[in-house]
Amino acid sequence: MNILVVTLSNFGDVILTTPAIMALSQKYPGARITAVVGPRARSVLQRSPVIHKIVIYDKKASLRKKLEFIAELRKASYDRVVDLRNTAIPFLVSCKKRTPLFRKFTKINMRDRHLEMLAAVEGDRQSSTACSLIPPFQFFNKADEMFAMRALEVAGIAEKRGWILVAPGAASERKRWPVECFKKVIRTLHERTGKKVLLVGTLSERPVAESILAELPGIAEVLCGDLVLPETAALIANASLVVANDSAIMHLGFELGTPTVGIFGPTDHEKYGHVGTKFRVAREEAQNCSCGSEQLPRAERNCFHGLKPEKVTKLCLELLNA
């Protein structure tokens, strides 16, 4: 069985496609899975033993490079092509079954929609409903975990697990809950639990984390930019709690089974959030806010509608006590 999966470009979006990849691997043990992914998000998939080949698609590449990309894919014949970004790729390669070009979803949530695409290929509704039976995706390996632990030792952190991970950044500044709110949550959680707080994210998000550290010395430690995604995933897997904006860190927390609070404001919690005993959505109703953001295009919304630190802290403590 030879399967081609076309994923997305952003870290968080690719993480949302990993359950579909694992569902395919479970249905076809031993299948050779080739994954198409954007250049930035390759690290999301590179540790998985079920993916045999990763092909990079750069939408900004020249026409010649794009033709070379198609030529690379056409070297193989596929039994299944599952396109999760709705491109022309399934119709440019040789395959027996493919996702349809025109799609009608019954689900709102993007993670569920990716699983619906499996059902569209397989003609089997169980592919999209048996989510609890899908094995976890492998985002990191032992070497990543060892490197992450060494990074903690260098930072003077003796604990090997049980910290609270906070991701105050996000790819879009619109999705970033105010720094002052994060500070209040971190301070209260430390007072109530005594746990060390690790601030994680990309290098570009480091200034946000350092502004938090400046007021919370001895409580928090900044690791933004110090770890690649698989190493960060290793920390998340050993954490007692993740607190994050709508971001890749939030999605990793959910997929790795770590108690996670996802903070939502301008983005749709039904579309990008999660449901489960270990996940909480922190949000306020937009219609109760005077911002009028519901009248704006989604790309221009940036309000959190008065979401208070006290509410986020309460959700965090719920998960920690559970």
Summary of the structure (lengths in Angstrom):
residues: 322
radius of gyration: 20.4
end to end distance: 42.6
largest distance: 59.6
contacts: 1075
relative contact order: 0.11
helix: 43%
strand: 16%
